[in-house]
Amino acid sequence: MTDPKISALYVAVQEINSLIQTGASCSRSLEEKIVEHLESSQLLGKLPKNGNLEEVFMEVTKHGLRISSQKSRLVKLRIPLIELVLLTTFVDGFGKTHAVFVEKSTTTRYQLHLLQLADDMAANVLCSLVKNAFIEAEEASALIEAIQGIPGLSVAVSVDGKMVWRSGFGYANLESSAKCTANSVMRIASISKPITATLAAQLVENGKLDLDEDIRKYLSEFPAKKFENEDVTITMRHLLSHSAGIRHYGNPKKKSGSLEDPSNNNTETAEFLSNKRYSNSIEALEIFKNDDLVVKPGSKFSYTTYGLTLAGAVLEKCSGRTYRQLANGLFSDLGMRHTQLDSNNKIVPGRVNYYHRNSSNELENCPEVDCSYKYAGGGIISNVTDLVIFANAILHSYQLDTRTNLINRETIRKFISEQVPIDNKVKGTTSVGLGWFLVDGKDVKSLNGNVANSSFFYHTGAAVGASSVLLIKPGDSESQTTSGVCVAILCNLQNCSVYNLGRDIGDLFYNSM
């Protein structure tokens, strides 16, 4: 059943920061002050006349309000439920019924949207729909919180470049009962890999990196390699597509049966739990640089975090900057103020505690680890808000060719394209790009059995005490603006898959676009 559309006339939009700021100190309610303000504006002729009003229709879902032009059918305004400060209706002195929405568009900016409705019945329907939307959203939140007994989980979703939902559930710290929020900072684990691929793409565009050049041209410290007694060449394309033959964590007997980050299969190894400090990516190469290759470079997919450690060292050499400097530059450019390399010594506001389950399935604190050996492949911390900012920058670059692109459209589309075949049970629907996994959407079913029928690209993550997913689902390729859904999920529990949850949330929001 589709949500009913309520016809209306869009009257005006106004900034009302002063009313919000003075409302709390006044004996009258904010609602009374806003209605009085609008009636005064109407009497003084400060509002548009009926003949100049745009005909629109409103739709209400558990994600928020959508106001579209009746003439063009284009979406004029989206107000996420999380940004809806006030909804009220009133009848003015001329007998016209109005609806008022107050939206908190930023931390300091409040906007009032005034619409004229057909009658009181339309006003009652609108209020009922909004009330039910809040109930549905709360029920969905309770469901997510119960999934898998996760201590704390945060999620953020954007539609067409605008954040429509961000929230936290459960606890950031079980011992202090500190709540998990959308601002909680956690290990993003292997979502670090798409970030490293983005840094590589920028260096490609700057002419400092050739994806198909022997990495030893940039990094002579890395030894020449053989595979089955044959000299072989490793390139950045191989490293970013997990086809270089560099091994993963030290447990070759356990293999992943899916395209989830297979670090989950190696959580008991000493390497995964390493607490040794490395001063840079080149120093961390000592862990694996003299080990045999596991596949011939370029021949097949073989997941590896160490391959991204090697990629990070190449980026340092060809740019003349440390990986920290490269990453911090990207975070600064995008406004990702809560994203940084993982450091145990630094005080990080909002950082969560990390947990795992023991053999008796009881929650325990995770041991302290040092991620300096894998910054480029799994050593970044962030929150879901920042990750959606990053995802939208990628989505914008993927769809549009503008001066504001993070990366040129031609470049990013080469990165988000199949590089090598994947030999496992999901072959045919999933492939690997440069820093991303790609899903064509055909025959991929969600948890409720629905077929997605739309492509997306993503990366999951598994770290000590953390699990994650970042998913991007492009929308209309013909759109002249960013179109699509971005989903970020972080949780502070080890060995916990959130991929299906992320995919399901992506489908729900995509289908409501």
C-alpha positions in Angstrom: 0.0 0.0 0.0 1.4 3.4 -1.0 1.3 6.3 1.4 -1.5 8.8 0.5 -0.5 12.1 -1.1 -1.9 15.3 0.4 -2.4 18.2 -1.9 -1.4 21.6 -0.7 -0.2 25.1 -1.7 3.4 25.9 -0.7 3.2 29.4 0.8 6.6 30.3 2.2 9.8 29.3 3.9 11.3 31.5 6.6 14.3 31.3 9.0 13.1 31.6 12.6 16.2 31.3 14.6 15.2 34.3 16.8 11.8 32.7 17.6 13.5 29.5 18.6 16.1 31.2 20.8 13.5 33.3 22.7 10.8 30.6 22.8 12.1 28.9 25.9 12.1 32.1 28.0 8.5 33.1 27.1 5.4 32.1 28.9 3.8 31.1 25.7 4.7 27.9 23.8 6.8 27.9 20.7 3.7 26.8 18.8 1.7 29.8 19.9 4.6 32.2 19.1 5.0 30.8 15.6 1.2 31.0 14.8 1.1 34.6 16.1 4.2 35.4 13.9 2.6 33.9 10.8 -0.8 35.7 11.4 1.0 39.0 11.8 3.1 38.4 8.6 -0.2 37.7 6.8 -1.9 40.8 8.0 1.1 42.9 7.0 1.1 41.4 3.6 4.5 39.7 4.0 3.2 36.3 2.7 2.6 35.5 -1.0 -0.9 35.8 -2.3 -2.8 32.7 -3.4 -2.2 33.3 -7.1 1.6 33.1 -6.6 1.5 29.8 -4.6 3.0 26.6 -5.9 0.8 23.5 -6.0 2.5 20.6 -4.3 1.7 17.3 -2.7 3.0 15.8 0.6 4.0 12.2 1.4 4.8 10.9 4.8 6.8 7.8 5.5 8.8 6.5 8.5 11.8 8.2 7.0 10.3 11.7 6.9 8.3 14.1 4.8 8.6 14.6 1.1 7.1 17.6 -0.7 7.0 17.5 -4.5 5.8 19.8 -7.2 2.5 18.7 -8.7 3.5 20.2 -12.0 7.0 18.8 -12.5 6.8 15.9 -10.0 10.3 16.9 -8.8 11.0 16.7 -5.1 11.0 20.2 -3.7 11.8 19.4 -0.1 12.7 16.5 2.2 12.4 16.8 5.9 13.8 13.8 7.8 12.0 12.9 11.0 15.1 13.5 13.0 15.1 17.1 11.8 11.4 17.8 12.4 11.2 20.1 15.4 7.5 21.0 15.3 4.4 20.2 13.3 1.2 22.2 13.9 -1.9 23.2 12.0 -4.1 26.2 12.4 -6.9 28.2 10.7 -6.1 31.8 9.8 -8.4 34.8 10.0 -9.6 34.2 6.5 -10.7 30.6 7.2 -7.8 28.9 5.5 -6.3 25.8 7.0 -2.5 25.8 7.2 0.2 23.3 8.2 3.5 24.5 9.7 6.7 22.4 9.7 9.8 23.6 11.6 13.0 22.0 10.4 16.3 22.0 12.2 18.5 22.2 9.1 21.8 22.7 11.0 22.8 22.9 14.6 22.0 26.7 14.6 19.6 27.2 11.8 15.8 26.6 11.9 13.5 26.9 9.0 9.7 27.3 9.0 7.7 25.8 6.0 4.1 27.1 5.6 1.6 25.2 3.5 -2.1 25.8 2.9 -4.3 22.7 3.1 -7.7 22.1 1.5 -9.6 21.7 4.8 -9.5 20.5 8.4 -9.8 16.9 7.2 -6.5 17.1 5.3 -4.9 18.6 8.5 -6.1 15.7 10.6 -4.8 13.1 8.0 -1.4 14.8 7.9 -1.1 14.9 11.7 -2.1 11.2 11.9 0.4 10.2 9.2 3.3 12.0 11.0 2.4 10.4 14.3 2.3 7.0 12.8 5.6 7.6 11.0 7.3 8.3 14.4 5.8 5.1 15.8 7.1 3.1 12.9 10.5 4.6 13.2 10.7 3.7 16.9 9.6 0.2 16.2 12.3 -0.2 13.6 14.9 1.2 16.1 13.8 -1.4 18.7 14.2 -4.2 16.1 17.7 -3.1 15.2 18.8 -2.8 18.8 17.7 -6.4 19.4 19.6 -7.9 16.5 22.4 -10.2 17.5 22.6 -8.8 21.0 25.0 -6.1 19.9 26.2 -3.8 22.8 26.1 -0.7 20.7 25.3 0.1 17.1 25.0 3.4 15.1 23.5 3.9 11.7 23.3 6.7 9.3 21.4 6.9 5.9 21.4 9.6 3.2 19.0 9.8 0.3 20.0 11.9 -2.7 22.8 13.5 -0.8 20.9 14.5 2.2 21.0 12.8 5.6 17.6 11.4 6.4 18.3 9.1 9.4 21.1 8.9 11.9 20.9 7.3 15.3 22.5 5.2 17.9 21.3 2.2 19.8 22.5 0.4 22.9 25.7 1.3 24.8 29.0 2.7 23.9 30.3 1.5 27.3 28.5 -1.2 29.2 30.3 -0.5 32.5 29.4 3.2 32.6 26.1 2.9 30.8 27.2 5.5 28.3 24.8 5.4 25.4 25.8 4.8 21.8 24.8 7.6 19.4 25.3 8.6 15.8 28.4 10.5 17.0 30.0 7.5 18.7 33.5 7.0 17.3 34.5 3.4 16.5 36.9 1.3 14.4 35.7 1.2 10.9 38.0 -1.7 10.2 38.3 -2.6 6.4 36.2 0.4 5.3 39.6 1.9 5.5 40.4 0.2 2.2 38.0 2.3 0.1 39.5 5.4 1.7 43.0 4.2 0.7 41.7 3.5 -2.8 40.4 7.1 -2.9 43.8 8.4 -1.9 45.3 6.3 -4.7 42.8 7.7 -7.2 43.7 11.3 -6.3 47.4 10.5 -6.9 46.6 8.9 -10.2 44.9 12.1 -11.3 47.9 14.1 -10.1 50.2 12.0 -12.3 52.1 10.7 -9.3 50.9 7.1 -9.4 50.5 4.6 -12.3 48.2 1.7 -11.3 49.9 -0.7 -13.7 53.5 0.1 -12.9 55.7 -2.3 -10.9 55.4 -1.1 -7.3 59.2 -1.5 -6.9 59.5 1.6 -9.1 58.2 3.5 -6.2 59.2 1.2 -3.3 62.6 -0.4 -3.9 62.6 -1.6 -0.3 60.1 -4.3 -1.2 61.8 -7.4 -2.5 61.3 -8.8 -6.0 58.9 -11.7 -6.0 58.5 -15.1 -7.7 55.6 -17.4 -8.0 56.3 -21.0 -8.8 59.9 -20.1 -9.7 58.7 -17.5 -12.2 59.5 -13.8 -11.8 56.3 -11.7 -11.3 55.4 -8.1 -11.1 53.0 -6.6 -8.5 51.1 -3.4 -9.3 48.8 -1.1 -7.3 45.9 -2.4 -9.4 46.7 -5.9 -8.0 47.0 -4.6 -4.4 43.7 -2.6 -4.5 41.8 -5.5 -6.1 43.1 -8.2 -3.7 44.9 -10.0 -6.6 48.6 -9.4 -5.8 49.1 -12.6 -3.9 50.1 -10.9 -0.6 48.9 -13.1 2.2 46.3 -12.1 4.8 46.6 -12.6 8.6 48.5 -15.7 9.6 45.9 -18.5 9.6 45.9 -20.0 6.1 43.8 -23.0 7.2 40.7 -20.9 7.8 39.1 -19.5 4.7 36.1 -17.2 4.3 33.0 -18.6 2.7 31.6 -15.2 1.6 32.7 -11.7 0.7 32.4 -10.5 4.3 35.7 -9.2 5.5 37.5 -12.6 6.3 39.3 -11.0 9.2 36.5 -12.6 11.2 38.2 -16.0 10.5 41.5 -14.8 12.0 40.5 -13.2 15.3 42.5 -15.7 17.4 45.8 -15.1 15.6 48.7 -13.2 17.2 48.9 -11.0 14.1 45.3 -9.9 14.3 45.8 -9.1 18.0 49.1 -7.4 17.6 49.9 -4.6 20.0 53.3 -3.7 18.5 53.8 -0.1 17.4 55.1 0.6 13.9 56.4 4.1 13.0 55.2 4.0 9.4 53.9 1.7 6.6 57.3 0.8 5.4 58.4 -0.5 8.8 55.2 -2.6 9.0 56.2 -4.4 5.8 58.6 -6.5 7.9 55.7 -8.6 9.0 55.1 -10.2 5.6 57.5 -8.8 2.9 59.7 -12.0 2.8 56.8 -14.4 2.7 55.8 -16.4 -0.4 52.9 -15.2 -2.6 49.7 -17.2 -2.2 48.5 -16.6 -5.9 50.1 -15.4 -9.1 49.6 -11.6 -9.2 46.6 -10.7 -11.4 45.4 -14.2 -11.7 42.7 -14.4 -9.0 41.0 -12.8 -6.0 42.7 -13.5 -2.6 41.6 -11.1 0.2 44.4 -9.4 2.1 44.7 -6.6 4.6 48.5 -6.7 4.3 48.2 -6.0 0.6 46.7 -2.6 1.6 49.5 -2.1 4.1 51.8 -2.5 1.1 49.6 -0.1 -0.9 49.9 2.4 1.9 53.7 2.3 1.7 53.6 2.8 -2.1 51.3 5.9 -1.5 53.8 7.3 1.0 56.7 6.9 -1.5 55.0 8.3 -4.6 53.5 11.2 -2.8 56.4 12.1 -0.4 53.9 12.3 2.5 53.1 9.9 5.3 49.8 7.9 5.1 48.6 10.0 8.1 49.2 13.2 6.2 47.4 11.9 3.1 44.4 10.6 5.1 44.1 13.7 7.3 44.1 15.9 4.1 41.2 13.9 2.7 39.3 14.0 6.0 39.9 17.8 6.2 38.7 18.4 2.6 35.5 16.5 3.2 34.8 17.9 6.6 35.1 14.5 8.3 35.9 16.0 11.7 35.6 12.8 13.7 37.8 10.6 11.5 41.4 9.8 12.2 44.0 7.0 12.4 43.4 4.8 15.4 45.6 5.7 18.3 45.3 4.2 21.8 47.1 7.1 23.6 45.1 9.9 22.1 41.9 11.2 23.9 39.1 10.8 21.4 35.7 12.3 22.4 32.9 9.8 21.9 35.1 6.8 21.4 33.4 3.5 22.4 34.6 0.5 24.3 35.2 -2.7 22.3 33.7 -6.1 23.1 33.8 -9.7 22.0 32.0 -12.9 23.1 34.0 -15.7 24.7 33.5 -19.4 24.2 30.5 -19.3 26.6 29.0 -16.5 24.5 29.5 -14.0 27.3 30.5 -10.4 26.5 34.0 -9.4 27.5 36.2 -6.4 27.0 38.6 -6.8 24.0 42.4 -6.6 24.6 44.3 -3.5 23.6 45.7 -3.7 20.1 47.8 -1.3 18.0 46.6 -0.8 14.4 49.7 1.0 13.1 50.6 -2.0 11.0 47.4 -1.7 9.0 46.3 1.9 8.9 45.6 1.7 5.1 43.7 -1.6 5.3 41.9 -1.4 8.7 43.3 1.2 11.0 40.9 4.2 10.9 38.3 5.3 13.4 35.2 7.4 12.6 31.5 7.7 13.1 28.6 7.0 10.8 27.9 10.6 10.0 31.5 11.1 8.7 31.3 7.9 6.7 28.1 9.0 5.0 29.8 12.3 4.1 32.6 10.2 2.4 30.1 7.9 0.7 28.2 10.9 -0.7 31.4 12.4 -2.1 32.0 9.1 -3.9 28.4 8.8 -5.1 28.5 12.4 -6.4 31.8 11.7 -8.3 30.4 8.5 -9.6 27.3 10.1 -11.1 28.3 13.6 -12.0 31.1 15.4 -13.8 31.4 18.7 -11.9 34.2 21.0 -10.5 33.1 19.9 -7.0 33.9 16.2 -7.6 36.3 14.6 -5.2 37.5 12.5 -8.0 36.8 12.8 -11.8 33.9 10.7 -12.9 36.0 8.8 -15.4 38.6 7.9 -12.8 36.1 6.7 -10.1 34.2 4.6 -12.6 37.4 2.8 -13.5 37.9 2.1 -9.8 34.4 0.9 -9.3 34.5 -1.7 -12.1 35.3 -5.4 -12.1 39.1 -6.1 -12.0 39.4 -9.8 -11.4 36.9 -12.7 -11.2 35.9 -14.0 -7.8 35.9 -17.7 -7.3 33.3 -18.4 -4.7 29.7 -19.1 -4.2 28.6 -15.5 -4.9 30.4 -15.4 -8.3 28.1 -14.0 -10.9 26.5 -11.4 -8.7 29.5 -9.9 -6.9 32.9 -8.8 -8.2 35.8 -6.8 -6.9 36.9 -3.4 -8.0 39.7 -1.2 -6.7 38.9 -0.8 -3.0 35.2 -1.8 -3.3 33.0 -4.9 -3.8 30.4 -4.6 -6.5 27.0 -6.2 -6.6 24.9 -6.2 -9.8 21.7 -6.7 -7.8 20.3 -9.4 -10.0 18.7 -12.3 -7.9 20.2 -10.8 -4.7 17.5 -11.2 -2.0 17.1 -9.2 1.1 16.3 -10.6 4.6 12.5 -10.4 3.9 12.9 -12.3 0.6 12.6 -9.3 -1.7 14.9 -9.0 -4.7 17.0 -5.8 -4.7 17.0 -5.4 -8.5 19.5 -2.5 -8.3 23.3 -2.5 -8.2 25.4 -1.2 -5.3 29.0 -1.2 -4.1 30.2 -1.6 -0.6 32.8 -2.7 1.9 32.4 -4.5 5.2 34.8 -4.4 8.1 35.9 -6.7 11.0 38.4 -5.5 13.6 39.1 -6.2 17.2 35.9 -5.3 19.0 34.2 -3.8 15.9 32.1 -4.7 12.8 31.0 -2.4 10.0 29.5 -1.8 6.6 29.5 1.1 4.2 27.1 0.7 1.2 26.3 3.0 -1.8 23.3 2.4 -4.0 23.3 4.8 -7.0 19.9 6.0 -8.2 18.9 7.5 -11.5 21.9 7.8 -13.8 20.2 10.5 -15.8 19.7 12.8 -12.8 21.4 16.1 -12.8 21.9 15.9 -9.0 23.3 13.3 -6.7 20.8 10.4 -6.7 20.9 7.3 -4.5 21.2 5.9 -1.0 24.2 5.7 1.3 24.2 3.5 4.4 26.8 3.3 7.2 26.6 1.0 10.1 29.2 0.6 13.0 29.0 -1.6 16.0 31.3 -2.3 18.9 31.1 -6.1 18.8 33.7 -8.4 17.2 32.7 -11.2 14.8 29.3 -9.7 14.1 28.0 -9.4 10.5 26.0 -6.2 9.7 26.2 -6.6 5.9 22.7 -8.0 5.5 21.3 -5.3 7.8 23.0 -2.6 5.8 21.7 -4.1 2.5 18.2 -4.3 3.8 18.2 -0.8 5.1 19.5 0.4 1.7 16.7 -1.4 -0.1 14.0 0.1 2.2 15.2 3.6 1.6 15.9 3.1 -2.1 12.4 1.7 -2.7 10.9 4.8 -1.0 12.8 7.3 -3.2 
